[in-house]
Amino acid sequence: MKHERRVGFFRRSRKPGRRRGSVLVEATLGMTMLTALGLALLKLSLNVTTPRQWTLQQSITDAYLTFERASAQRQSFETVTGTDSQWPLYPTVTTTPVTFGKLPGGRAISGSVSRTRVPDANNMPGKNGTGTAVTNPSAMEVWRLQSVVRYTVGTRTYYKSRTVVRSQ
C-alpha cells in the first residue's frame, strides 16, 4: 500500500515510470498533431479550388469575347467602318479597361480590351486598299475587326483574341 491512496470508493495508484503532468504533455502533443493535420487538409482543399477559379476566369473571358464578336457582327457596316467606330483604322489601337465579371466572394476579374480594324489589301484605293477594277470588279469592301483581351491571373498575363470579317 505504499503507492495507494484511498478517497471514498476510489483508489488511486501511480504507475511506475509516470510523472505528474505527463498527461498535459501528451494532450499538447496530440493537439499539435491535430492542428498540423488540419492545416494540411486546409491546404489540400485550397489546392482543389484554385484550378476551378482559373477555369471560371477562362470561361468568363471567353464569354466576354463572344460578346465582342456579337457586337462586331450586329453593328451596321457604316458604323463599323466609320470615323467614330469602336475599331479604329490600323495601326491605331484603342485600349479600354473592362471588368469581365466577379468570382465567388466578390473579387472582380478585370483586364483590358484592345480593338483595331484592318482593311483587306484588295479593297479599292478609296477604302484603304490597293485593289483595281480588274482585281476587285464588284468594288467589294472587306474589313477584319480584331478584339484582343488582356488579363492577369496570379502572376501570369493572358491574351485572347477574336477576329470578325465584315464585307459589303
trRosetta pair geometry for C-beta under 8 A, 3 or more apart (Angstrom, degrees):
i j d omega theta_ij theta_ji phi_ij phi_ji
1 4 5.0 -74 -150 46 66 112
3 13 5.3 73 118 -155 100 85
3 14 5.2 -109 -175 44 117 89
4 11 5.9 -11 -163 -174 110 103
4 12 7.2 147 -152 76 59 47
4 13 4.9 -28 -96 -91 75 95
5 11 7.3 161 78 -155 46 57
5 12 5.2 -14 58 59 96 96
5 13 7.8 172 20 -80 66 50
6 10 7.6 156 -154 85 51 49
6 11 5.6 -23 -103 -104 70 78
7 10 5.5 -15 70 66 84 96
7 11 8.0 163 28 -91 63 32
7 12 7.0 14 14 -2 107 111
14 18 6.2 -150 -171 68 85 107
15 18 4.7 65 66 2 93 123
18 22 5.7 -121 -160 30 81 149
19 22 5.3 112 62 -40 72 110
21 24 5.0 -44 -165 33 66 119
21 25 6.5 68 140 -21 79 97
22 25 5.5 -49 -151 35 42 113
22 26 6.3 43 151 -18 69 104
23 26 5.7 -54 -147 39 33 111
23 27 6.2 34 153 -20 66 106
24 27 5.8 -53 -144 37 29 111
24 28 6.4 31 154 -20 63 106
25 28 5.7 -54 -148 36 30 112
25 29 6.4 29 154 -16 64 106
26 29 5.8 -54 -147 38 31 111
26 30 6.2 33 153 -20 65 107
27 30 5.6 -53 -146 37 31 114
27 31 6.3 31 155 -18 65 105
28 31 5.8 -54 -146 37 30 109
28 32 6.3 33 153 -21 63 106
29 32 5.6 -53 -147 35 31 113
29 33 6.4 31 155 -18 64 104
30 33 5.8 -55 -149 36 30 110
30 34 6.4 28 154 -16 65 108
31 34 5.6 -55 -145 40 32 111
31 35 6.2 36 154 -22 65 105
32 35 5.7 -53 -147 35 30 112
32 36 6.4 29 154 -17 63 105
33 36 5.8 -54 -148 37 32 111
33 37 6.3 32 153 -18 65 107
34 37 5.6 -53 -145 39 32 113
34 38 6.2 36 153 -22 65 106
35 38 5.6 -53 -147 36 30 113
35 39 6.4 30 155 -17 64 104
36 39 5.8 -53 -147 36 31 110
36 40 6.4 33 153 -20 64 106
37 40 5.7 -54 -148 35 31 112
37 41 6.4 28 154 -15 65 106
38 41 5.8 -57 -148 39 30 108
38 42 6.3 34 152 -22 65 105
39 42 5.5 -51 -146 34 34 114
39 43 6.4 36 154 -19 65 103
40 43 5.8 -53 -150 35 31 112
40 44 6.5 32 151 -18 63 105
41 44 5.5 -51 -147 36 35 114
41 45 6.4 34 155 -19 66 103
42 45 5.8 -55 -149 36 31 109
42 46 6.5 30 153 -17 64 105
43 46 5.8 -55 -149 37 32 111
43 47 6.4 36 151 -22 64 105
44 47 5.5 -53 -149 34 33 115
44 48 6.8 36 151 -22 63 101
45 48 5.6 -49 -154 29 37 114
45 49 6.7 26 153 -12 67 105
46 49 5.9 -59 -145 41 36 103
46 50 6.3 48 156 -36 68 101
47 50 6.0 -40 -142 17 30 117
48 51 7.5 -65 -174 31 31 98
48 52 7.4 23 142 -12 62 114
49 52 5.3 -60 -157 38 48 118
49 53 6.4 48 150 -23 76 100
50 53 5.9 -54 -152 32 34 109
50 54 6.7 34 152 -18 65 103
51 54 5.4 -51 -149 35 40 115
51 55 6.3 41 153 -19 69 103
52 55 5.6 -52 -148 38 33 112
52 56 6.3 37 151 -22 65 105
53 56 5.4 -50 -146 35 34 115
53 57 6.4 36 154 -19 65 102
53 103 6.0 28 -144 -142 102 135
54 57 5.8 -54 -152 35 31 110
54 58 6.5 33 150 -19 64 104
54 153 6.0 93 -122 175 83 151
55 58 5.6 -52 -149 35 34 113
55 59 6.4 34 152 -19 65 105
56 59 5.7 -54 -149 36 32 111
56 60 6.3 31 154 -19 65 106
56 103 6.4 103 109 -120 138 88
57 60 5.7 -53 -144 36 32 111
57 61 6.4 26 159 -13 66 106
57 100 7.9 85 -153 87 70 143
57 103 7.3 -25 -70 -79 88 110
57 109 5.5 175 -127 -124 91 140
57 151 7.4 -157 175 122 114 141
57 153 5.6 141 100 -93 163 126
58 61 6.2 -60 -147 40 28 104
58 62 6.3 30 154 -20 64 109
59 62 5.6 -55 -147 37 30 113
59 63 6.4 33 153 -21 64 105
60 63 5.6 -52 -150 34 32 113
60 64 6.6 34 150 -20 64 102
60 100 4.9 108 140 139 109 117
60 101 4.4 -117 -154 32 134 134
60 109 5.7 95 98 68 148 158
61 64 5.4 -47 -148 33 38 114
61 65 6.5 38 152 -17 65 102
61 100 5.5 -34 -87 -141 64 159
61 109 7.3 -115 -57 147 88 134
61 111 7.4 29 -112 20 117 148
61 149 5.7 166 -168 125 106 150
61 151 6.0 -132 -97 19 137 146
61 158 7.5 108 100 101 174 130
61 160 6.0 128 142 23 119 146
62 65 5.7 -54 -150 37 33 110
62 66 6.6 40 149 -23 64 101
62 160 7.3 -107 -87 179 60 166
63 66 5.5 -48 -152 31 35 116
63 67 6.7 40 148 -19 63 100
63 100 7.9 119 68 -176 93 101
63 101 7.8 39 68 -34 128 137
64 67 5.5 -50 -156 33 37 115
64 68 6.6 41 145 -21 66 101
64 98 7.2 134 -163 128 143 142
64 100 4.8 -80 -47 -133 145 96
64 101 7.7 -142 -55 -22 111 98
64 113 7.8 -134 148 -76 121 128
64 149 6.4 108 97 -103 121 152
65 68 5.2 -44 -146 32 41 117
65 69 6.4 43 153 -20 66 101
65 147 6.8 169 -135 99 78 120
65 149 5.9 -104 -73 -11 100 136
65 160 5.7 -86 -64 120 149 123
65 161 7.8 153 -135 -175 131 10
65 162 4.8 142 -179 -25 105 128
66 69 5.7 -51 -148 36 32 113
66 70 6.4 33 152 -18 64 105
66 162 8.0 156 -76 -79 32 162
67 70 5.7 -54 -146 38 31 111
67 71 6.3 35 153 -22 64 106
68 71 5.7 -55 -150 34 29 113
68 72 6.5 27 153 -17 64 105
68 113 6.7 -168 -95 -152 137 141
68 147 4.2 -137 166 97 142 169
68 149 7.6 -154 -20 -52 154 109
68 162 5.8 141 91 53 116 132
69 72 5.8 -55 -150 36 32 109
69 73 6.4 24 154 -14 65 110
69 147 7.4 -132 -62 34 59 132
69 162 4.8 -84 -70 151 104 149
69 164 5.7 149 -144 -65 73 118
70 73 5.8 -61 -146 41 32 108
70 74 6.0 17 163 -14 69 114
71 74 6.4 -61 -134 39 25 100
71 75 6.5 27 168 -25 61 107
71 86 7.7 -18 140 52 125 158
72 75 6.8 -53 -145 25 23 108
72 80 6.9 81 -156 -119 67 126
72 87 7.2 55 -116 -38 105 139
72 145 4.5 178 -149 99 132 146
72 147 7.0 -141 -44 -24 132 120
72 162 7.9 -175 17 113 143 111
72 164 4.0 151 113 38 136 154
72 166 7.2 -133 161 -46 92 120
73 164 5.8 -131 -61 -154 80 144
73 166 7.6 -176 -112 -86 50 101
75 79 4.6 -109 171 86 109 127
75 80 5.1 131 100 -57 117 92
76 79 4.6 93 59 5 83 104
76 80 7.0 -156 92 -6 43 87
77 80 5.8 -57 -147 38 32 110
77 81 6.1 2 165 5 68 114
77 141 7.9 109 178 88 129 121
77 166 6.2 172 -116 162 85 125
77 168 4.8 74 -156 -57 164 137
78 81 6.5 -69 -136 51 24 91
78 82 5.7 44 160 -50 64 108
79 82 5.8 -42 -137 11 23 121
79 84 7.9 -54 -154 81 65 91
79 85 6.6 126 152 -103 54 80
80 85 5.6 60 -172 -130 28 124
80 87 6.5 9 -165 39 77 120
80 117 7.2 132 164 -95 88 152
80 143 6.8 169 130 79 116 147
80 145 6.4 -71 -166 -75 120 138
80 166 5.8 30 107 60 160 171
81 85 6.4 41 -70 -64 4 146
81 117 7.3 -151 -106 138 62 163
81 141 7.4 18 -103 147 166 134
81 143 5.9 -171 -90 -34 104 157
81 166 7.8 -146 -48 96 102 132
82 85 5.3 146 62 -47 66 90
85 88 6.6 162 80 -79 94 40
85 117 6.8 -16 122 -7 148 141
86 94 7.1 -117 -178 60 56 143
86 115 5.6 -7 139 109 84 164
87 94 7.9 -136 -115 27 27 111
87 115 4.7 -104 -101 158 67 110
87 116 6.0 78 -165 169 80 9
87 117 3.9 86 138 -40 116 102
87 145 4.8 -81 -97 -138 170 95
87 146 7.5 122 -141 41 120 52
87 147 7.8 -86 -94 -67 107 80
88 92 4.1 -65 123 103 131 116
88 93 6.9 -157 58 -92 111 16
88 94 5.6 113 -2 -25 115 101
88 115 7.2 109 14 104 71 87
88 116 6.1 -42 67 -122 70 64
88 117 6.9 -170 87 21 21 89
89 92 5.9 54 70 36 60 109
89 116 7.6 16 147 -164 10 82
89 117 6.1 -46 -101 69 42 92
89 119 7.5 2 -142 -27 96 101
89 128 6.8 -160 -146 -93 126 161
90 93 7.6 29 -115 -64 65 78
90 116 4.8 78 -82 167 81 122
90 117 6.4 -133 -24 81 86 38
90 118 4.6 12 -2 -91 144 75
90 119 7.8 -142 36 5 105 69
91 116 7.6 -17 -157 -147 24 144
92 116 6.7 164 89 -120 54 101
93 114 5.1 12 173 -176 116 108
93 115 7.0 156 -158 71 68 36
93 116 4.6 -51 -102 -60 76 116
94 114 6.9 167 84 -149 42 57
94 115 5.4 -14 58 54 93 90
94 116 7.6 158 17 -70 67 65
95 112 5.3 19 -178 169 97 129
95 113 7.3 168 -149 84 54 37
95 114 4.6 -19 -96 -95 80 86
96 112 6.4 159 78 -157 36 79
96 113 5.5 -17 60 60 90 86
96 114 7.9 166 17 -83 65 39
96 115 7.7 6 6 2 107 105
97 110 6.8 16 -179 178 94 112
97 111 7.6 -170 -148 110 63 26
97 112 5.2 -49 -99 -97 50 84
98 110 6.7 179 95 -151 45 71
98 111 6.4 -15 63 69 84 66
98 112 6.5 128 15 -121 82 29
98 113 5.3 27 -4 -7 135 106
98 149 8.0 -66 54 -131 132 96
99 102 7.9 11 168 -58 113 75
99 108 5.3 -49 -145 -171 114 120
99 109 7.0 114 -168 75 65 53
99 110 4.8 -38 -104 -97 65 90
100 109 4.5 -52 60 101 106 105
100 110 6.7 -178 6 -98 79 30
100 111 6.5 21 -28 21 114 101
100 149 7.9 68 -83 -162 125 135
100 151 7.0 -24 -16 -87 138 150
101 108 7.7 177 103 -150 28 60
101 109 5.3 8 61 42 68 114
102 106 5.8 -25 -176 -146 130 33
102 107 6.5 145 -160 73 77 36
102 108 5.4 -44 -100 -99 79 52
102 109 6.8 -168 -93 3 24 81
103 106 7.5 -27 71 50 66 16
103 107 4.6 -12 47 64 110 94
103 108 7.8 -137 10 -66 79 7
103 109 6.3 101 -36 -44 89 100
109 151 6.8 24 173 -161 89 144
110 151 7.1 171 105 -127 32 101
111 149 6.0 68 107 178 138 84
111 150 5.2 -172 179 92 111 52
111 151 3.1 -76 -76 -85 140 82
111 152 7.0 158 -101 3 95 64
112 149 7.4 166 87 -152 43 51
112 150 5.0 -6 57 56 88 101
112 151 7.7 172 20 -70 54 62
113 147 5.9 -10 -172 -170 106 99
113 148 7.0 153 -158 77 55 45
113 149 5.3 -22 -101 -98 78 70
113 150 7.7 -178 -82 18 30 72
114 147 7.3 153 78 -157 47 48
114 148 4.6 -15 58 59 98 99
114 150 7.1 38 -8 -9 106 111
115 145 7.4 -9 -164 -176 97 86
115 146 7.0 161 -149 88 51 56
115 147 5.2 -12 -99 -103 83 73
115 148 7.8 -172 -73 21 38 69
116 146 5.5 -9 63 60 79 101
117 143 5.1 2 -177 180 115 118
117 144 6.7 159 -157 80 61 49
117 145 5.0 -22 -103 -101 92 64
117 146 7.1 168 -93 16 37 74
118 143 7.0 147 71 -162 42 66
118 144 4.6 -13 57 59 96 104
118 146 6.8 30 -4 -8 104 117
119 123 4.9 -66 176 12 113 148
119 127 6.4 165 -142 139 135 78
119 128 3.8 156 -9 99 164 113
119 129 5.4 -130 144 -63 123 84
119 142 7.5 109 -166 84 58 61
119 143 5.9 -40 -104 -106 52 75
120 123 5.1 123 66 -33 80 91
120 129 6.1 3 87 -102 65 128
120 141 7.8 161 33 -172 111 40
120 142 3.8 30 -14 78 141 106
120 143 7.0 -111 -17 -75 84 31
120 144 7.3 111 -65 -20 74 91
121 129 5.9 119 175 -147 23 90
121 130 5.9 -22 -180 34 76 98
121 131 7.4 125 128 -52 53 82
122 129 5.8 -15 94 -175 17 139
122 130 7.5 -52 -101 65 28 65
122 131 4.2 68 -179 -82 53 116
122 135 5.7 -130 -142 137 100 114
122 136 5.1 145 163 -66 96 119
122 140 7.8 16 114 74 108 96
122 142 7.2 31 65 32 95 120
123 127 4.2 -110 168 98 120 106
123 128 5.8 22 86 73 142 63
123 129 2.6 161 66 -24 74 138
123 130 7.9 65 63 15 63 39
123 131 5.6 -168 86 4 16 120
123 136 7.3 88 -127 -96 16 172
123 140 7.9 -102 -109 100 60 58
123 141 5.5 50 -129 -131 103 65
123 142 6.4 -142 -69 40 94 69
124 127 5.0 69 58 23 79 103
124 129 5.8 70 37 60 17 112
124 131 5.2 -67 -80 69 42 106
124 136 6.3 -135 -64 87 75 141
124 139 5.5 0 -43 -143 134 83
124 141 7.3 -56 17 -85 92 84
125 129 6.5 -103 -76 73 30 61
125 130 6.7 45 -85 -112 77 36
125 131 7.4 -143 -35 52 59 62
127 141 5.0 -104 -176 -121 162 110
129 136 7.7 50 116 -17 146 160
131 135 5.0 -135 -149 87 78 111
131 136 3.7 17 176 2 138 133
132 135 5.0 80 46 19 78 95
132 136 6.7 135 61 28 33 83
133 136 7.2 -73 -116 70 19 64
133 137 6.0 54 178 -110 61 58
133 139 7.9 -18 -110 -66 66 85
134 137 7.1 8 -136 -67 15 86
136 139 6.1 90 133 -95 103 29
136 140 5.9 -128 -164 37 104 79
140 167 6.1 5 177 -172 106 109
140 168 7.1 169 -156 85 65 40
141 167 6.6 161 86 -153 52 59
141 168 5.0 -8 58 58 100 89
142 165 6.6 -6 -170 -173 99 97
142 166 7.3 163 -153 87 51 46
142 167 4.4 -12 -102 -101 77 95
143 165 7.4 163 85 -153 44 51
143 166 5.1 -11 61 61 93 94
143 167 7.5 176 21 -78 62 49
144 163 5.5 -7 -174 -171 102 111
144 164 7.4 151 -158 75 52 41
144 165 5.5 -24 -101 -99 70 71
145 163 6.9 153 77 -157 48 55
145 164 4.6 -15 59 60 103 94
145 165 7.8 -171 19 -80 74 21
145 166 6.2 38 -13 -4 113 112
146 161 6.2 -4 -170 -171 95 115
146 162 7.5 168 -148 86 52 44
146 163 4.8 -15 -99 -103 79 84
146 164 8.0 -172 -74 23 36 64
147 161 6.6 164 87 -151 49 65
147 162 5.3 -4 57 56 97 88
147 163 7.9 -176 23 -79 63 41
148 159 6.1 -9 -175 -167 103 101
148 160 7.3 162 -155 83 56 39
148 161 4.4 -21 -102 -97 74 97
149 159 7.0 155 80 -154 53 48
149 160 4.8 -8 55 59 103 90
149 161 7.3 -174 17 -79 68 44
150 157 6.6 2 -171 -179 92 104
150 158 7.3 166 -150 85 47 50
150 159 5.4 -12 -99 -100 74 77
151 157 7.4 172 93 -152 28 63
151 158 5.7 -16 66 59 76 94
152 155 7.8 -31 -173 -157 106 10
152 156 6.8 164 -153 87 67 41
152 157 5.0 -34 -96 -99 82 69
152 158 7.3 164 -96 14 29 75
153 156 5.8 -15 66 65 79 93
153 158 6.5 21 7 -9 103 120
